[in-house]
């Protein structure tokens, strides 16, 4: 395993509001390896996007190990113009609630051989987006039961 493509998405309803993340790991042929979704509680869309990124990098190390992380190239795909441009150094991080998330993500990327952050269209991020909506819908359904 030399190159892994990771699709991430985060979203909230009512921004801020109930939020969730979706992460899809693919091999270099874009074949799905693993996928994850998780309800993360109250957050903004941007916070959820960063939480998805952090989750993805931490989960990679947890599942595949630190040793493999050091030799792997990660191509991280997101439809969030804000986080991709912040991580590529094109935008400043002005939101004080985003700054610690940015720092955590930045420090996590240092554990990998190489991490590229690429902006993709929402159309190309449907798998991660659907995981976000599934987690939000499950949480909403669970709350209605109580």
PyMOL commands that set and color helices and strands:
alter all, ss='L'
color gray80, all
select helices_A, chain A and resi 45-64+66-71+81-87+96-109+122-145
alter helices_A, ss='H'
color red, helices_A
select strands_A, chain A and resi 3-12+17-26+32-43+73-78+114-119
alter strands_A, ss='S'
color yellow, strands_A
deselect
rebuild
show_as cartoon
